[in-house]
Amino acid sequence: MNAPARFDHEVWTAGLATVLSYGLGLLGLFVLLFVVPFLLFLLV
């Protein structure tokens, strides 16, 4: 077999970017749906 020593192929870059962007989207939704209402509740 002729396996590369490092994972520097474009597929790994695209997969990592997909996972990171999905995680950022989930974090944004969490802040928007849970943190902001909680802070508004504390202010009232």
C-alpha positions in Angstrom: 0.0 0.0 0.0 1.1 3.5 -0.7 -0.5 5.5 2.2 0.5 9.1 2.7 2.3 10.1 5.9 0.2 13.2 6.5 -3.5 14.0 6.1 -3.0 17.0 3.8 -5.5 16.1 1.1 -8.4 18.5 0.2 -11.0 16.0 1.5 -9.7 16.4 5.1 -9.7 20.2 4.8 -13.3 20.1 3.5 -14.4 17.7 6.2 -12.8 19.8 9.0 -14.3 23.0 7.6 -17.7 21.3 7.5 -17.5 20.2 11.1 -16.2 23.5 12.3 -18.9 25.5 10.5 -21.6 23.1 11.8 -20.3 23.6 15.3 -20.3 27.4 14.9 -23.9 27.3 13.6 -25.0 25.2 16.6 -23.2 27.5 19.0 -24.9 30.5 17.4 -28.4 28.9 17.7 -27.7 28.0 21.3 -26.8 31.5 22.1 -29.8 32.9 20.3 -32.3 30.5 21.7 -31.1 30.0 25.3 -28.5 32.6 26.4 -30.2 35.7 25.0 -33.6 34.9 26.5 -32.0 34.0 29.9 -30.2 37.4 29.9 -33.4 39.2 29.1 -35.2 37.3 31.9 -32.5 38.4 34.3 -32.8 42.0 33.3 -36.6 42.2 33.8 
